[in-house]
């Protein structure tokens, strides 16, 4: 487990900034317990510094994971958020979408959020920005990228796509071998 390089850190922070904006400083500079990002086998982990210091006693070969896996670096060097980042994103989300109970299962099966399933959306949400998808009872279901802004969503037809799917809690079952 090693610290992220300058380029890797830049990519991780750029991706997180799309979802949580300026709240990104609250992730690392937490007053209760400072956290950091570490890389292990192309996976990026969000780890408490006190836990990371204790883990230095374990060899790299024997250490499989530490902290919360928030994403992975692809072979081309790009960073992709995984479903493990949902709790972190939900706490600091800048833009949110709530889906109706009738379309929760559609989203959890990996489909995009349609206008017909849209319950609420944060005001002034721009197009192509990161959003956290919630159920109407404020349970985070996943995250994605908006296809249209809030104002464009009001004038859409019911079959139009509001948000593109990126990850959902159903992935814990569909892709449990990969997580």
C-alpha positions in Angstrom: 0.0 0.0 0.0 1.6 3.2 -1.1 0.6 6.9 -1.3 -0.9 8.2 -4.5 1.4 9.9 -7.0 0.8 13.5 -8.0 -1.0 12.5 -11.2 -3.1 9.9 -9.4 -4.1 12.3 -6.6 -5.1 14.9 -9.3 -7.4 12.4 -11.0 -9.0 11.2 -7.8 -9.7 14.8 -6.6 -11.0 15.9 -10.0 -13.5 13.0 -9.9 -14.5 13.6 -6.3 -14.9 17.3 -7.1 -17.6 16.6 -9.7 -19.7 15.0 -6.9 -19.0 16.9 -3.7 -17.5 20.2 -4.9 -15.6 22.2 -2.3 -16.5 19.8 0.5 -13.5 17.8 -0.7 -11.3 19.4 1.9 -13.6 17.9 4.6 -12.5 14.4 3.5 -8.8 14.7 4.3 -8.8 17.4 7.0 -11.3 15.9 9.3 -11.1 17.4 12.8 -12.0 14.1 14.6 -9.5 11.8 12.8 -7.4 12.7 9.7 -7.8 10.4 6.7 -5.7 9.8 3.6 -5.8 8.0 0.2 -3.7 5.0 -0.5 -3.2 2.7 -3.5 -3.1 -1.1 -3.4 -3.2 -3.2 -6.6 -4.8 -0.3 -8.7 -7.5 0.2 -6.1 -7.7 3.5 -4.2 -8.6 3.3 -0.5 -9.8 6.0 1.9 -8.0 5.2 5.2 -7.8 6.6 8.7 -4.2 7.7 9.3 -4.0 6.0 12.7 -5.1 2.7 11.1 -2.7 3.2 8.2 0.3 3.6 10.6 -0.7 0.3 12.4 -0.9 -1.5 9.1 2.8 -0.7 8.3 3.6 -3.9 10.3 1.9 -6.0 7.7 3.8 -6.9 4.4 2.4 -5.7 1.1 1.8 -9.2 -0.2 -0.3 -10.2 2.8 -2.3 -7.0 3.0 -5.5 -7.3 0.8 -7.3 -4.1 1.7 -7.4 -1.4 4.3 -10.1 1.2 4.9 -12.8 1.8 2.3 -12.2 1.1 -1.4 -13.6 4.2 -3.2 -12.4 3.5 -6.7 -9.9 2.0 -9.0 -7.4 3.1 -11.6 -7.9 1.6 -15.0 -5.2 0.3 -17.3 -5.3 3.6 -19.3 -4.7 5.5 -16.0 -8.2 7.0 -15.5 -9.9 6.9 -12.2 -13.3 5.3 -11.7 -15.4 5.6 -8.6 -16.9 2.3 -7.3 -19.9 1.7 -5.1 -17.7 1.8 -2.0 -17.5 5.6 -2.3 -21.3 6.0 -1.9 -21.3 6.6 1.8 -18.6 9.3 1.4 -20.4 10.9 -1.5 -23.8 10.8 0.2 -22.4 12.7 3.3 -21.0 15.6 1.2 -23.1 15.5 -1.9 -23.6 18.9 -3.7 -26.4 17.7 -6.0 -29.0 15.0 -5.3 -31.8 13.2 -7.1 -34.7 11.4 -5.4 -36.4 8.6 -7.4 -40.0 7.4 -7.0 -40.5 4.0 -5.3 -41.8 2.6 -8.6 -38.4 3.3 -10.3 -36.0 2.3 -7.5 -35.7 -1.2 -8.7 -35.0 -0.1 -12.3 -32.1 2.0 -11.0 -30.8 -0.8 -8.8 -30.7 -3.1 -11.8 -28.3 -0.7 -13.5 -30.7 1.4 -15.6 -30.6 5.2 -16.0 -33.0 7.5 -14.2 -35.9 8.6 -16.4 -38.1 11.6 -16.0 -41.1 9.4 -15.2 -39.1 8.0 -12.2 -37.9 11.4 -10.9 -39.3 12.4 -7.5 -37.2 15.5 -6.8 -34.0 17.1 -7.9 -31.8 19.7 -6.3 -32.4 23.2 -7.6 -29.9 24.6 -10.1 -28.3 21.3 -10.9 -26.2 21.7 -14.1 -26.0 19.2 -16.9 -23.2 16.6 -16.8 -22.3 16.9 -13.2 -22.2 14.2 -10.5 -25.3 13.5 -8.4 -26.1 11.0 -5.7 -29.4 9.1 -6.2 -31.6 8.7 -3.2 -34.9 6.9 -2.5 -37.8 9.1 -1.4 -37.0 8.0 2.1 -33.5 9.5 1.9 -31.6 6.2 1.5 -28.6 6.6 -0.9 -29.0 4.1 -3.7 -26.1 5.0 -6.0 -24.6 7.8 -8.0 -24.5 9.0 -11.6 -24.1 12.0 -13.9 -27.0 14.3 -14.9 -28.0 14.3 -18.5 -30.0 17.5 -18.3 -30.1 20.5 -16.0 -32.9 21.1 -13.5 -34.7 23.5 -15.9 -34.4 21.2 -18.9 -35.8 18.3 -16.8 -39.1 20.3 -16.2 -39.8 20.5 -19.9 -38.8 16.9 -20.8 -41.0 14.1 -21.9 -41.5 11.2 -19.4 -39.3 8.8 -21.3 -36.3 11.2 -21.3 -33.1 10.4 -19.4 -32.5 12.6 -16.3 -29.3 10.9 -15.0 -26.9 8.4 -16.4 -26.2 5.4 -14.1 -22.7 4.9 -12.8 -23.0 2.8 -9.7 -25.7 1.5 -7.4 -26.0 -0.7 -4.3 -27.2 -3.6 -6.4 -23.6 -4.0 -7.6 -22.8 -5.6 -4.2 -24.8 -8.6 -5.5 -24.2 -8.4 -9.2 -20.4 -7.9 -9.0 -19.4 -9.3 -5.6 -16.4 -11.1 -7.1 -14.9 -7.9 -8.5 -15.5 -5.8 -5.4 
